[in-house]
Amino acid sequence: MRTFGAVLQALREHSGLSREEFGDLVGFSKHTVASVELGRRMPDLVLVERGEEATGNTGALRKSFPKLARQAGLAAWFRQWAGLEATAITLYTYECRLIPGLLQTEAYARTLFTNQLPPLDDEQIEAQWVARAERQRLLRERPNTAFGFILEEHLFRRCTGGVNVTRELVDHVLEIADLRNVEIQIMPTVQTTHAGLDGPMQLLETPANRWFAYCEGQRAGLLVSEAQEISVLQRRYARMRSQALTLTDSVSLLQRMRGDL
């Protein structure tokens, strides 16, 4: 955002416009223009399009905006992980709190967003969903990346958002499970203990074959790069794969849950 703002400021100054004059041309106050130029505020698409016209249609703002917009709706502590995730060749996820973002339906995700505290406004909710939908493209656009998910059975049993939302969610997860590069396993509630009781985790392998891990809590996330710590998490995830249901049995359980709804 700071880089985008610096480019906007340079184009504005090159065009001989003050912030107030530029603001009059694009329909925003000089204070809003200043916030964007200082990297404190995400630019609106309207500002970008009108800004192009006001600064000579160089294309710099229009071409850079989509890359900037992909970051909207992502928590600051998650953005570094999201950057690694976008190029990973292996990505493993264990979740015990909610369905992972890569597997969520729009209805399920919006249920989570509308129940956040402090509350989000409509623009924030929309930005959250756009960012999540953008991330979900990884599953289909990176067929050579191996995705593995271990999900607690109770995540579906809770019926977050109601029965209809859960039906759609189960159908969606079953559809994703058919992809050749995706493995989904369910950790059944009858499994009284397993290696992941300390909480959710994600592991990924970069194209350079380096591993990273990510663990998230209520209001923060921790990116782990130390080989010793990653080794511990890898061993735990490997043990969980043996403790969860097989791929076939996991699909069967999901299908039974779908039939019970």
C-alpha positions as CSV (number, residue, x, y, z in Angstrom):
1,M,0.0,0.0,0.0
2,R,2.9,2.4,0.7
3,T,4.5,1.6,-2.6
4,F,1.2,2.1,-4.4
5,G,0.7,5.4,-2.6
6,A,4.2,6.6,-3.5
7,V,3.5,5.9,-7.2
8,L,0.2,7.8,-7.0
9,Q,2.0,10.7,-5.3
10,A,4.7,10.8,-8.0
11,L,2.2,10.7,-10.8
12,R,0.1,13.4,-9.2
13,E,3.1,15.7,-8.7
14,H,4.4,15.0,-12.2
15,S,1.0,16.2,-13.4
16,G,1.5,19.4,-11.4
17,L,-1.5,18.8,-9.1
18,S,-1.8,19.5,-5.4
19,R,-3.6,16.9,-3.3
20,E,-6.6,19.2,-3.2
21,E,-6.7,19.7,-7.0
22,F,-6.3,16.0,-7.5
23,G,-9.0,15.3,-5.0
24,D,-11.4,17.6,-6.8
25,L,-10.7,15.7,-10.1
26,V,-11.3,12.3,-8.7
27,G,-14.1,13.1,-6.3
28,F,-12.3,12.5,-3.0
29,S,-11.1,14.9,-0.2
30,K,-7.5,15.9,0.0
31,H,-7.3,14.0,3.3
32,T,-8.4,10.8,1.6
33,V,-5.8,11.3,-1.1
34,A,-3.1,11.9,1.6
35,S,-4.2,8.7,3.4
36,V,-3.8,6.6,0.2
37,E,-0.5,8.2,-0.7
38,L,0.9,7.5,2.8
39,G,-0.2,3.8,2.6
40,R,-2.8,4.2,5.3
41,R,-5.9,3.5,3.3
42,M,-6.8,1.0,0.5
43,P,-7.7,3.0,-2.7
44,D,-11.2,2.7,-4.1
45,L,-11.5,1.5,-7.7
46,V,-13.2,4.8,-8.5
47,L,-10.1,6.7,-7.3
48,V,-7.9,4.5,-9.4
49,E,-9.9,4.9,-12.6
50,R,-10.3,8.6,-12.1
51,G,-6.7,9.0,-11.0
52,E,-5.6,7.4,-14.3
53,E,-7.5,10.0,-16.2
54,A,-6.1,12.8,-14.0
55,T,-2.5,11.7,-14.4
56,G,-2.3,11.0,-18.1
57,N,-3.6,7.4,-18.4
58,T,-0.1,5.9,-17.9
59,G,-1.7,2.5,-16.8
60,A,0.5,2.3,-13.7
61,L,-2.3,2.7,-11.2
62,R,-4.7,0.4,-13.1
63,K,-2.2,-2.4,-13.6
64,S,-1.0,-2.4,-10.0
65,F,-4.4,-2.1,-8.3
66,P,-5.5,-5.8,-8.8
67,K,-2.3,-7.0,-7.0
68,L,-2.9,-4.5,-4.2
69,A,-6.6,-5.5,-3.9
70,R,-5.8,-9.1,-3.3
71,Q,-4.5,-8.1,0.1
72,A,-7.7,-6.5,1.2
73,G,-9.5,-8.5,3.8
74,L,-6.4,-10.4,5.0
75,A,-5.3,-9.9,8.6
76,A,-1.9,-8.2,8.7
77,W,-0.3,-11.2,10.5
78,F,-1.6,-13.6,7.9
79,R,-0.3,-11.8,4.8
80,Q,3.2,-13.2,4.9
81,W,1.8,-16.7,5.2
82,A,-0.6,-16.0,2.3
83,G,2.4,-15.0,0.1
84,L,4.1,-18.3,0.8
85,E,0.9,-20.2,0.3
86,A,0.4,-18.8,-3.2
87,T,3.6,-20.6,-4.5
88,A,3.7,-23.6,-2.2
89,I,4.2,-27.1,-3.7
90,T,2.8,-28.8,-0.5
91,L,0.3,-27.4,1.9
92,Y,-1.0,-29.4,5.0
93,T,-3.8,-28.1,7.3
94,Y,-5.2,-29.4,10.5
95,E,-8.3,-27.5,11.9
96,C,-10.3,-28.0,15.0
97,R,-12.1,-24.6,15.3
98,L,-13.8,-24.0,11.9
99,I,-13.7,-25.1,8.3
100,P,-10.4,-23.8,6.7
101,G,-10.8,-20.8,4.5
102,L,-9.6,-22.7,1.4
103,L,-12.7,-25.0,1.8
104,Q,-15.4,-22.6,2.9
105,T,-18.5,-21.8,0.9
106,E,-19.5,-18.1,0.5
107,A,-22.5,-18.7,2.8
108,Y,-20.4,-20.3,5.5
109,A,-17.7,-17.6,5.3
110,R,-20.2,-14.8,5.4
111,T,-21.8,-16.4,8.5
112,L,-18.4,-16.2,10.2
113,F,-17.8,-12.6,9.1
114,T,-21.2,-11.3,10.2
115,N,-20.7,-12.8,13.7
116,Q,-17.2,-11.3,14.3
117,L,-16.6,-9.1,17.3
118,P,-15.9,-6.2,17.0
119,P,-18.6,-6.2,14.2
120,L,-17.5,-5.6,10.6
121,D,-19.3,-3.2,8.2
122,D,-20.6,-4.3,4.8
123,E,-17.5,-3.1,3.0
124,Q,-15.2,-5.1,5.4
125,I,-17.3,-8.2,5.0
126,E,-17.1,-7.9,1.2
127,A,-13.4,-7.4,1.3
128,Q,-13.0,-10.4,3.5
129,W,-14.9,-12.6,1.2
130,V,-13.1,-11.3,-2.0
131,A,-9.8,-12.1,-0.4
132,R,-10.9,-15.6,0.7
133,A,-12.4,-16.4,-2.7
134,E,-9.1,-15.3,-4.3
135,R,-7.2,-17.7,-2.1
136,Q,-9.5,-20.6,-2.9
137,R,-8.5,-20.4,-6.6
138,L,-5.2,-22.1,-5.5
139,L,-6.9,-25.4,-5.2
140,R,-7.8,-25.5,-8.9
141,E,-5.1,-23.2,-10.4
142,R,-2.2,-25.1,-8.9
143,P,-2.9,-28.8,-9.8
144,N,0.7,-29.7,-9.1
145,T,0.5,-28.5,-5.5
146,A,-0.4,-31.2,-3.0
147,F,-3.1,-30.1,-0.5
148,G,-3.9,-32.1,2.6
149,F,-6.6,-31.3,5.2
150,I,-7.4,-33.0,8.5
151,L,-10.7,-31.7,9.8
152,E,-12.5,-32.5,13.1
153,E,-15.8,-34.2,12.6
154,H,-17.5,-31.7,15.0
155,L,-16.8,-28.8,12.6
156,F,-19.6,-30.2,10.4
157,R,-21.8,-31.4,13.2
158,R,-22.1,-27.9,14.7
159,C,-24.1,-26.8,11.6
160,T,-22.6,-23.3,11.6
161,G,-25.1,-21.0,9.7
162,G,-27.9,-23.6,9.8
163,V,-28.8,-26.8,8.0
164,N,-28.9,-25.3,4.5
165,V,-25.5,-23.7,4.9
166,T,-24.1,-27.0,6.2
167,R,-25.6,-29.0,3.4
168,E,-24.0,-26.8,0.8
169,L,-20.7,-26.9,2.8
170,V,-20.6,-30.7,2.9
171,D,-21.4,-30.9,-0.9
172,H,-18.6,-28.4,-1.6
173,V,-16.1,-30.3,0.5
174,L,-17.0,-33.5,-1.2
175,E,-16.5,-31.9,-4.6
176,I,-13.1,-30.6,-3.5
177,A,-12.2,-34.1,-2.3
178,D,-12.5,-35.3,-5.9
179,L,-9.6,-33.2,-7.0
180,R,-6.5,-35.3,-7.6
181,N,-4.3,-32.9,-5.8
182,V,-6.4,-32.7,-2.6
183,E,-6.7,-35.1,0.3
184,I,-9.3,-34.6,3.0
185,Q,-9.4,-36.7,6.1
186,I,-11.9,-36.5,9.0
187,M,-10.8,-36.9,12.6
188,P,-13.8,-38.7,14.1
189,T,-15.2,-37.7,17.5
190,V,-14.8,-41.4,18.6
191,Q,-11.0,-40.8,18.4
192,T,-10.6,-39.9,22.1
193,T,-7.1,-38.5,21.7
194,H,-4.7,-37.6,18.9
195,A,-1.4,-35.8,18.2
196,G,-3.1,-32.4,17.4
197,L,-4.8,-31.6,20.6
198,D,-2.5,-28.5,21.1
199,G,-4.4,-26.7,18.4
200,P,-4.7,-26.0,14.6
201,M,-1.6,-25.9,12.4
202,Q,-0.5,-25.4,8.8
203,L,2.6,-26.7,7.1
204,L,3.9,-25.8,3.7
205,E,6.8,-26.6,1.4
206,T,8.2,-23.9,-0.9
207,P,9.5,-24.5,-4.5
208,A,13.0,-24.4,-2.9
209,N,11.9,-27.3,-0.7
210,R,12.0,-25.2,2.4
211,W,9.3,-25.8,5.0
212,F,7.4,-23.3,7.0
213,A,4.6,-23.6,9.6
214,Y,1.8,-21.3,10.7
215,C,-0.2,-21.4,13.9
216,E,-3.1,-19.1,14.6
217,G,-4.9,-18.0,17.7
218,Q,-7.7,-15.5,18.6
219,R,-6.1,-12.3,17.5
220,A,-2.7,-13.2,16.1
221,G,-0.8,-15.7,14.0
222,L,2.7,-17.2,14.3
223,L,4.9,-17.9,11.3
224,V,7.4,-20.6,12.2
225,S,10.7,-21.1,10.2
226,E,12.9,-22.8,12.8
227,A,13.7,-26.3,11.5
228,Q,13.5,-27.9,14.9
229,E,10.0,-26.5,15.6
230,I,8.8,-27.5,12.1
231,S,10.1,-31.0,12.6
232,V,7.9,-31.4,15.8
233,L,4.8,-30.2,13.9
234,Q,5.5,-32.5,10.9
235,R,5.7,-35.5,13.2
236,R,2.4,-34.5,14.9
237,Y,0.7,-34.1,11.5
238,A,2.1,-37.4,10.3
239,R,0.7,-39.1,13.4
240,M,-2.7,-37.4,12.9
241,R,-2.8,-38.8,9.4
242,S,-2.7,-42.3,10.8
243,Q,-5.2,-41.5,13.5
244,A,-7.8,-39.9,11.3
245,L,-10.2,-41.8,9.0
246,T,-8.8,-42.9,5.6
247,L,-9.6,-40.9,2.5
248,T,-12.4,-43.3,1.5
249,D,-13.8,-43.6,5.0
250,S,-13.7,-39.8,5.4
251,V,-15.8,-39.3,2.2
252,S,-18.2,-42.0,3.4
253,L,-18.7,-40.2,6.7
254,L,-19.3,-36.9,5.0
255,Q,-21.9,-38.5,2.7
256,R,-23.6,-40.0,5.8
257,M,-23.6,-36.6,7.5
258,R,-25.0,-35.1,4.4
259,G,-27.8,-37.6,4.3
260,D,-28.7,-36.9,8.0
261,L,-29.2,-33.2,7.4
